[in-house]
Amino acid sequence: MTHELISTTRILIILIRIYSIIINFRNLIIVLITIEIILLALCLILRTYTESLLLTFRTIIILQILTIAAAETAIGLRILITYYRIRGTITLKSLRLLRG
Protein backbone atom coordinates (compact mmCIF):
# COMPACT_ATOMS: atom_id res chain seq x y z
CA MET A 1 0.00 0.00 0.00
CA THR A 2 1.11 3.53 -0.58
CA HIS A 3 1.66 6.09 2.16
CA GLU A 4 -1.18 8.22 0.81
CA LEU A 5 -3.72 5.42 1.18
CA ILE A 6 -2.50 4.55 4.66
CA SER A 7 -2.57 8.19 5.76
CA THR A 8 -6.01 8.73 4.30
CA THR A 9 -7.33 5.70 6.16
CA ARG A 10 -5.86 6.84 9.47
CA ILE A 11 -7.12 10.39 9.06
CA LEU A 12 -10.54 8.96 8.22
CA ILE A 13 -10.43 6.95 11.46
CA ILE A 14 -9.71 10.14 13.40
CA LEU A 15 -12.52 12.05 11.71
CA ILE A 16 -15.02 9.25 12.32
CA ARG A 17 -14.04 9.13 15.98
CA ILE A 18 -14.38 12.91 16.36
CA TYR A 19 -17.84 12.63 14.81
CA SER A 20 -18.59 9.84 17.29
CA ILE A 21 -17.65 12.13 20.18
CA ILE A 22 -19.96 14.83 18.84
CA ILE A 23 -22.87 12.41 18.44
CA ASN A 24 -22.38 10.38 21.65
CA PHE A 25 -21.00 13.01 23.99
CA ARG A 26 -23.45 12.08 26.75
CA ASN A 27 -21.95 8.64 27.36
CA LEU A 28 -18.56 9.06 28.99
CA ILE A 29 -17.36 5.51 28.37
CA ILE A 30 -17.79 5.94 24.62
CA VAL A 31 -15.95 9.27 24.81
CA LEU A 32 -13.00 7.66 26.64
CA ILE A 33 -12.79 4.77 24.17
CA THR A 34 -13.01 7.21 21.27
CA ILE A 35 -10.16 9.32 22.64
CA GLU A 36 -8.09 6.14 23.03
CA ILE A 37 -8.70 5.20 19.37
CA ILE A 38 -7.81 8.73 18.24
CA LEU A 39 -4.50 8.55 20.10
CA LEU A 40 -3.78 5.16 18.56
CA ALA A 41 -4.46 6.54 15.08
CA LEU A 42 -2.15 9.47 15.80
CA CYS A 43 0.58 7.01 16.79
CA LEU A 44 0.11 5.18 13.51
CA ILE A 45 0.33 8.45 11.58
CA LEU A 46 3.47 9.36 13.52
CA ARG A 47 4.92 5.96 12.66
CA THR A 48 4.20 6.48 8.96
CA TYR A 49 5.75 9.92 8.62
CA THR A 50 8.81 9.58 10.85
CA GLU A 51 10.88 7.22 8.78
CA SER A 52 13.79 9.67 8.89
CA LEU A 53 13.98 9.67 12.70
CA LEU A 54 16.05 7.16 14.55
CA LEU A 55 14.18 3.97 15.33
CA THR A 56 14.75 4.25 19.08
CA PHE A 57 13.63 7.89 19.22
CA ARG A 58 10.46 7.14 17.27
CA THR A 59 9.73 4.14 19.46
CA ILE A 60 10.19 6.18 22.64
CA ILE A 61 7.78 8.87 21.41
CA ILE A 62 5.11 6.32 20.45
CA LEU A 63 5.48 4.47 23.76
CA GLN A 64 5.10 7.73 25.68
CA ILE A 65 1.89 8.57 23.82
CA LEU A 66 0.46 5.09 24.43
CA THR A 67 1.47 5.17 28.11
CA ILE A 68 -0.23 8.53 28.64
CA ALA A 69 -3.34 7.27 26.84
CA ALA A 70 -3.46 4.13 29.00
CA ALA A 71 -3.02 6.14 32.20
CA GLU A 72 -5.74 8.57 31.15
CA THR A 73 -8.14 5.73 30.44
CA ALA A 74 -7.37 3.94 33.71
CA ILE A 75 -7.89 7.08 35.79
CA GLY A 76 -11.05 7.99 33.89
CA LEU A 77 -12.56 4.53 34.30
CA ARG A 78 -11.74 4.50 38.01
CA ILE A 79 -13.49 7.84 38.46
CA LEU A 80 -16.47 6.53 36.47
CA ILE A 81 -16.77 3.38 38.56
CA THR A 82 -16.68 5.37 41.78
CA TYR A 83 -19.19 7.90 40.48
CA TYR A 84 -21.52 5.15 39.24
CA ARG A 85 -21.48 3.47 42.64
CA ILE A 86 -22.47 6.75 44.29
CA ARG A 87 -25.01 8.15 41.78
CA GLY A 88 -26.14 5.16 39.71
CA THR A 89 -25.59 6.94 36.35
CA ILE A 90 -22.63 8.04 34.25
CA THR A 91 -24.08 10.47 31.75
CA LEU A 92 -22.10 13.63 31.12
CA LYS A 93 -25.11 15.71 32.09
CA SER A 94 -24.99 14.26 35.59
CA LEU A 95 -21.22 14.72 35.78
CA ARG A 96 -21.61 18.49 35.55
CA LEU A 97 -22.60 18.36 39.21
CA LEU A 98 -18.95 17.63 40.04
CA ARG A 99 -17.86 21.18 39.23
CA GLY A 100 -16.84 23.04 42.34
C-alpha positions in Angstrom: 0.0 0.0 0.0 1.1 3.5 -0.6 1.7 6.1 2.2 -1.2 8.2 0.8 -3.7 5.4 1.2 -2.5 4.5 4.7 -2.6 8.2 5.8 -6.0 8.7 4.3 -7.3 5.7 6.2 -5.9 6.8 9.5 -7.1 10.4 9.1 -10.5 9.0 8.2 -10.4 7.0 11.5 -9.7 10.1 13.4 -12.5 12.0 11.7 -15.0 9.2 12.3 -14.0 9.1 16.0 -14.4 12.9 16.4 -17.8 12.6 14.8 -18.6 9.8 17.3 -17.7 12.1 20.2 -20.0 14.8 18.8 -22.9 12.4 18.4 -22.4 10.4 21.6 -21.0 13.0 24.0 -23.4 12.1 26.7 -22.0 8.6 27.4 -18.6 9.1 29.0 -17.4 5.5 28.4 -17.8 5.9 24.6 -16.0 9.3 24.8 -13.0 7.7 26.6 -12.8 4.8 24.2 -13.0 7.2 21.3 -10.2 9.3 22.6 -8.1 6.1 23.0 -8.7 5.2 19.4 -7.8 8.7 18.2 -4.5 8.6 20.1 -3.8 5.2 18.6 -4.5 6.5 15.1 -2.1 9.5 15.8 0.6 7.0 16.8 0.1 5.2 13.5 0.3 8.5 11.6 3.5 9.4 13.5 4.9 6.0 12.7 4.2 6.5 9.0 5.7 9.9 8.6 8.8 9.6 10.8 10.9 7.2 8.8 13.8 9.7 8.9 14.0 9.7 12.7 16.0 7.2 14.5 14.2 4.0 15.3 14.7 4.3 19.1 13.6 7.9 19.2 10.5 7.1 17.3 9.7 4.1 19.5 10.2 6.2 22.6 7.8 8.9 21.4 5.1 6.3 20.5 5.5 4.5 23.8 5.1 7.7 25.7 1.9 8.6 23.8 0.5 5.1 24.4 1.5 5.2 28.1 -0.2 8.5 28.6 -3.3 7.3 26.8 -3.5 4.1 29.0 -3.0 6.1 32.2 -5.7 8.6 31.2 -8.1 5.7 30.4 -7.4 3.9 33.7 -7.9 7.1 35.8 -11.1 8.0 33.9 -12.6 4.5 34.3 -11.7 4.5 38.0 -13.5 7.8 38.5 -16.5 6.5 36.5 -16.8 3.4 38.6 -16.7 5.4 41.8 -19.2 7.9 40.5 -21.5 5.1 39.2 -21.5 3.5 42.6 -22.5 6.8 44.3 -25.0 8.2 41.8 -26.1 5.2 39.7 -25.6 6.9 36.4 -22.6 8.0 34.3 -24.1 10.5 31.8 -22.1 13.6 31.1 -25.1 15.7 32.1 -25.0 14.3 35.6 -21.2 14.7 35.8 -21.6 18.5 35.5 -22.6 18.4 39.2 -18.9 17.6 40.0 -17.9 21.2 39.2 -16.8 23.0 42.3 
